[in-house]
Amino acid sequence: MSGLFLDREFLPLRELKPSYDVVIIGGGVQGLSTAYYLAARHGIKNVAVVERAYIGAGGSGRNTQVVRSNYNTPETIPFYKESLRMYRTLSQELDFNLMFSNQGEIDLVHSDDSWRVENDKCLLNQSLGVDTHMLTPREILEVCPHIDLSGGGKLPIIGASYHPPCAFVRHDAVVWGYAAAAARLGVAIHEQTTVTGVRVDAGGTCRGVVTDRGPIAAGAVLSAVAGWSSQIAALAGLRLPLVTQPLQAFVTEPYRPLINGLVSSFDALVYISQSQRGELLAGAEVLPYNTYSLRPGFDFIAECAARAILFLPLMAKARLMRQWTGLCDMTPDSSPILGESEVERFFLSAGMGTWGFKTAPVAGRSMAEHIATGRVPAVMAPFLPDRFRNDRMVPDAASAGTH
Ligand SMILES: Cc1cc2nc3c(=O)[nH]c(=O)nc-3n(C[C@H](O)[C@H](O)[C@H](O)COP(=O)(O)OP(=O)(O)OC[C@H]3O[C@@H](n4cnc5c(N)ncnc54)[C@H](O)[C@@H]3O)c2cc1C
């Protein structure tokens, strides 16, 4: 738990009620968006969000803010497309400036095989109404003149797929926007409150949670704790098909605007962008081991910076300012797990991996409908927890970009 600043809190500590209609474990974008849509769309306002540290302490305050829909399967594309559509008007809906900025994404291609994969992705995207198309090397330079087409002499660039709708949204603003809007509707957000138990009755129905501030009865419990999903599921007697892996990123000191949008290379496993404050940001794949440690490492900086410099040589002279780590709950098919679990009235918003920020609007809205009505919205149906048992996985690792 080091690095989570467990003693930090932003909201006044409020009294816990003995029972709520819904208890949501985890004050990240997934938990908070579900709370907001439960109250806003279904009139379910007797909701508690229970957060061990402070809202946004997990991946929601640590991600690299990419929101896009250029995925690789007929199930995932509509899901991410709908979330991006919702993000476009979310500032107005929440009455909170989320700093939505549409900038586009270039996925560099270095081999004939990668070209075929990216071209197939473009065709599938287009057939489902998502704008993704191939660029020639000359067209790449028109979008991003600073790219070295020789790939540092090691990974020459022969083309790219281009996804103009890709956007960046300020991550902590999304956390605070959902939290503020939910709170206005009556949702109780309890920071500094750790769930230590999940109460399941003899008939296999979830009846509430136990916290370090006392027990809470609930008509439904949602686990939305991303990297800690295995721990909370275990409290309910469940074993989930996911592992927790660390993901790091770094930013340099701020510079004048140099790159517009996201530049990534799946072959080199690196992505680069420039934040609204001017920092050059780079990230790579999840690290190849399981841990709950948030300790950043020098190996990552050395490796990731070397890869970034291949394509943006100007980064060689940039001064590194900060690096950080978050935890990702990685599923075998790189798709989220959404829906009621084998324990009745115990719901899962898990398997958020490296894609759980961009999915917050659609996943939260779908989960709220599912909890409130029992229905499974069509856009969420491919991601139900029973897909692993029923051999209906939704494999989309190639779209994750970072592993
Ligand atoms: C470096 C990095 C870059 C990323 N980039 C992107 C990106 O560009 N786009 C994208 O879509 N995704 C990205 N992701 C993934 C994304 O950040 C996560 O998938 C997403 O934030 C998960 O949100 P969440 O609300 O499910 O969980 P979290 O934000 O992790 O929130 C879970 C919360 O649960 C709390 N909690 C844990 N245990 C307990 C307990 N026992 N009791 C009470 N509370 C508890 C934690 O304190 C935490 O605040 C990135 C992740 C990282 C680390």
The ligand as an SDF file (V2000), in Angstrom:
LIG
                    3D

 53 58  0  0  0  0  0  0  0  0999 V2000
    0.2860    4.3790  -15.7200 C   0  0  0  0  0  0  0  0  0  0  0  0
   -1.1170    4.0250  -16.1340 C   0  0  0  0  0  0  0  0  0  0  0  0
   -1.6220    4.5000  -17.3370 C   0  0  0  0  0  0  0  0  0  0  0  0
   -2.9170    4.1880  -17.7360 C   0  0  0  0  0  0  0  0  0  0  0  0
   -3.4120    4.7720  -18.8760 N   0  0  0  0  0  0  0  0  0  0  0  0
   -4.6990    4.5520  -19.2250 C   0  0  0  0  0  0  0  0  0  0  0  0
   -5.2600    5.2310  -20.3390 C   0  0  0  0  0  0  0  0  0  0  0  0
   -4.5850    6.0630  -20.9730 O   0  0  0  0  0  0  0  0  0  0  0  0
   -6.5620    4.9790  -20.6640 N   0  0  0  0  0  0  0  0  0  0  0  0
   -7.3180    4.0790  -19.9650 C   0  0  0  0  0  0  0  0  0  0  0  0
   -8.4640    3.8490  -20.3400 O   0  0  0  0  0  0  0  0  0  0  0  0
   -6.8210    3.4540  -18.8770 N   0  0  0  0  0  0  0  0  0  0  0  0
   -5.5430    3.6680  -18.4850 C   0  0  0  0  0  0  0  0  0  0  0  0
   -5.0350    3.0520  -17.3730 N   0  0  0  0  0  0  0  0  0  0  0  0
   -5.8960    2.1260  -16.6090 C   0  0  0  0  0  0  0  0  0  0  0  0
   -6.8610    2.9040  -15.7250 C   0  0  0  0  0  0  0  0  0  0  0  0
   -6.1840    3.8830  -14.9800 O   0  0  0  0  0  0  0  0  0  0  0  0
   -7.5950    1.9620  -14.7720 C   0  0  0  0  0  0  0  0  0  0  0  0
   -8.0930    0.8480  -15.4740 O   0  0  0  0  0  0  0  0  0  0  0  0
   -8.7750    2.6780  -14.1070 C   0  0  0  0  0  0  0  0  0  0  0  0
   -8.3320    3.8390  -13.4700 O   0  0  0  0  0  0  0  0  0  0  0  0
   -9.4680    1.7620  -13.1220 C   0  0  0  0  0  0  0  0  0  0  0  0
  -10.4350    2.5410  -12.4590 O   0  0  0  0  0  0  0  0  0  0  0  0
  -11.2280    1.9350  -11.2510 P   0  0  0  0  0  0  0  0  0  0  0  0
  -12.1610    2.9700  -10.7830 O   0  0  0  0  0  0  0  0  0  0  0  0
  -11.7630    0.5910  -11.6390 O   0  0  0  0  0  0  0  0  0  0  0  0
  -10.0890    1.6170  -10.1370 O   0  0  0  0  0  0  0  0  0  0  0  0
   -9.1140    2.5670   -9.3210 P   0  0  0  0  0  0  0  0  0  0  0  0
   -9.0400    3.9340   -9.8480 O   0  0  0  0  0  0  0  0  0  0  0  0
   -7.8400    1.8210   -9.1580 O   0  0  0  0  0  0  0  0  0  0  0  0
   -9.8560    2.6950   -7.9230 O   0  0  0  0  0  0  0  0  0  0  0  0
   -9.9500    1.6080   -7.0450 C   0  0  0  0  0  0  0  0  0  0  0  0
  -10.0340    2.1820   -5.6470 C   0  0  0  0  0  0  0  0  0  0  0  0
  -10.3410    1.1250   -4.7430 O   0  0  0  0  0  0  0  0  0  0  0  0
   -9.7800    1.4660   -3.5000 C   0  0  0  0  0  0  0  0  0  0  0  0
   -9.7090    0.2690   -2.6820 N   0  0  0  0  0  0  0  0  0  0  0  0
   -8.9130   -0.8030   -2.8340 C   0  0  0  0  0  0  0  0  0  0  0  0
   -9.1370   -1.6930   -1.8610 N   0  0  0  0  0  0  0  0  0  0  0  0
  -10.1110   -1.1720   -1.0640 C   0  0  0  0  0  0  0  0  0  0  0  0
  -10.7700   -1.6160    0.1180 C   0  0  0  0  0  0  0  0  0  0  0  0
  -10.4530   -2.7910    0.7080 N   0  0  0  0  0  0  0  0  0  0  0  0
  -11.7280   -0.8320    0.6710 N   0  0  0  0  0  0  0  0  0  0  0  0
  -12.0520    0.3550    0.1150 C   0  0  0  0  0  0  0  0  0  0  0  0
  -11.4500    0.8230   -1.0290 N   0  0  0  0  0  0  0  0  0  0  0  0
  -10.4880    0.0680   -1.5840 C   0  0  0  0  0  0  0  0  0  0  0  0
   -8.4050    2.0350   -3.8770 C   0  0  0  0  0  0  0  0  0  0  0  0
   -7.8890    2.8460   -2.8480 O   0  0  0  0  0  0  0  0  0  0  0  0
   -8.7230    2.8000   -5.1530 C   0  0  0  0  0  0  0  0  0  0  0  0
   -8.9250    4.1810   -4.9360 O   0  0  0  0  0  0  0  0  0  0  0  0
   -3.7310    3.3430  -16.9350 C   0  0  0  0  0  0  0  0  0  0  0  0
   -3.2380    2.8450  -15.7330 C   0  0  0  0  0  0  0  0  0  0  0  0
   -1.9560    3.2020  -15.3160 C   0  0  0  0  0  0  0  0  0  0  0  0
   -1.4580    2.6650  -14.0130 C   0  0  0  0  0  0  0  0  0  0  0  0
  1  2  1  0
  2  3  1  0
  2 52  2  0
  3  4  2  0
  4  5  1  0
  4 50  1  0
  5  6  2  0
  6  7  1  0
  6 13  1  0
  7  8  2  0
  7  9  1  0
  9 10  1  0
 10 11  2  0
 10 12  1  0
 12 13  2  0
 13 14  1  0
 14 15  1  0
 14 50  1  0
 15 16  1  0
 16 17  1  0
 16 18  1  0
 18 19  1  0
 18 20  1  0
 20 21  1  0
 20 22  1  0
 22 23  1  0
 23 24  1  0
 24 25  2  0
 24 26  1  0
 24 27  1  0
 27 28  1  0
 28 29  2  0
 28 30  1  0
 28 31  1  0
 31 32  1  0
 32 33  1  0
 33 34  1  0
 33 48  1  0
 34 35  1  0
 35 36  1  0
 35 46  1  0
 36 37  1  0
 36 45  1  0
 37 38  2  0
 38 39  1  0
 39 40  1  0
 39 45  2  0
 40 41  1  0
 40 42  2  0
 42 43  1  0
 43 44  2  0
 44 45  1  0
 46 47  1  0
 46 48  1  0
 48 49  1  0
 50 51  2  0
 51 52  1  0
 52 53  1  0
M  END
$$$$
